[in-house]
Amino acid sequence: MLESTIFGNKIPPSAIRSAERSYRRMAKRFSFDPTRTPKLSALPMGQAYEEFGIRKLEDAATAEPGQQSEGIDPVHGITIGTIRMGFGHYRMGLSIASAAKHAGLKPYWLDLMSFPGSAASKTIRYLEDLYNLGSRLSQRSKFFDKYIWEKVTSDLSKRLSYTARDRSLSRLFAPLLADIPADMPFISTHPWTGQAALRAGLKGVVAIVPDNYPLAFHLVEGAGHAVQTSSAYMGYRTLRDMGGGEELRFALPKDDIRYAGHFVDHEIVSGIDADCDQRLKRLRDGRTRRFLLTMGGAGAQARRFANIAATCKSAIDDGKLALFVNMGDHAGRWAELKASFDEIGLGYTMHSDWYETKAFAQAALESDVKGVHVFLHDSFFAAVYATNILMRAADIMITKPSELAFYPVPKLFIQRVGKHEAWGAIHGSEIGDGTLETSSDASLRQALRLLIEDDDLIKLYCGNILRNKAAGFYDGAYHAVQYALERAKAFKR
């Protein structure tokens, strides 16, 4: 029997039928076998293990000979359920792992994309490819962006009935989690992993919610929800405008939502004072400023990066500005950007070794940096986390208002990729640690000139970051971990 309500609100029968068709289509397309419930083993997760002690949960049957696997520690462990879909959900997972390590816990990493032969991984890959295509098209076609992509990433995902599809699809994902202890705290960075965890029988589930724009897509009935802003709390608590024009009788229960704050790594939060002090010292001493450009998971900003580099070239040549350009793992997008660099005669230093990148970022905290430095890594962890370690040494981070909008570094927001990101820039500008969204080339160039030539904006943002830290704005990862521990403990009682 398919569920016909969510939080007590009736879902239209047409949405239930559509959700069931989606499930059956994917189950048939990817040969779903509900009896395949893998025995999980915990393996050190490479560079993420070195940084945070993360152990990756994988199918023990596919482990390579000689790998030192271990069982799951339900007493000291916490599972982070995520999807390697873009960078934002992965980055949130790393912030939770960092906070969990700081709390003395063992973080376990369950990525639904880590089971390549499963219907779950194949379904997610299929849907991700569609999303990435839409993201890239939105940056190349103003018509597509305005009339299609903005609506797909806002209106469609906002309706409560939209969650019916994901609840149905969770039947494809749940078997992968069957081996996780039911009373172990579980934090979901994507609603699909939260839905799967609940369907697999887990009880201490917390869904951490990205962005600052309430979408029904992120709701996981039966889980706790940790949000990053007060406005998001109100929006989700009231299920604001999620009825598709109809008034909803029931709200999200207050016990199932908590305002946590921004999800930020412990290493970054603990370094806020020192990093802001160094930024202000560089300003006083007239040293070269550093701008960090960071590519998103869909790789949609290559044209915008080329425009920024061309605008900044004279300042780079004069030694006024240094650029850090993190291309993530987007070799194809780098080929496009490299052609633009070559065309305008902009030289660069390439960094592709993770340990060399770490050493560079550490040295840059206090030493001078000149020129353009490009970062491109094969490892997905290095591709994402390079931004986290480079932002501490940057004076301005240039980013779309994605999950990075919530990090404590002065930010210049470029054009969003989807309407759901718009309120991240609004929130950042209102709490004073970033600019308004500069959606046009003209507004972007004007902001760049001011940030290169004047010092008032950087001073303003650093001062606000320090005040926000004192107010606990950036403590969301710590609070989300505590929330999951509380819910798991309540279940054990």
Secondary structure by P-SEA (a helix, b strand, c coil): ccccccccccccaaaaaaaaaaaaaaaaaaccccccccccccccccccccccbbbbbcccccccccccccccccccbbbbbbbccccaaaaaaaaaaaaaaaabbbbbbbbcccccccaaaaaaaaaaaaaaaaaaaaacccccccccccccccccccccccaaaaaaacccccccccccccccbbbbccaaaaaaaaaacccbbbbbbcccccccccccccbbbbbccaaaaaaaaacccccccccccccccccccccccccccaaaaaaaaaaaaaaaaaaaaccbbbbbbbbccccccaaaaaaaaaaaaaaaaaccbbbbbcccccaaaaaaaaaaaaaabbbbbbbccaaaaaaaaaaacccccccbbbbbbcccccccaaaaaaaaacccccccccccccccccccccccccccaaaaaaaaaaacccccccccaaaaaaaaaaaacccaaaaaaaaaaaaaaaacccaaaaaaaaaaaaaaaaaac
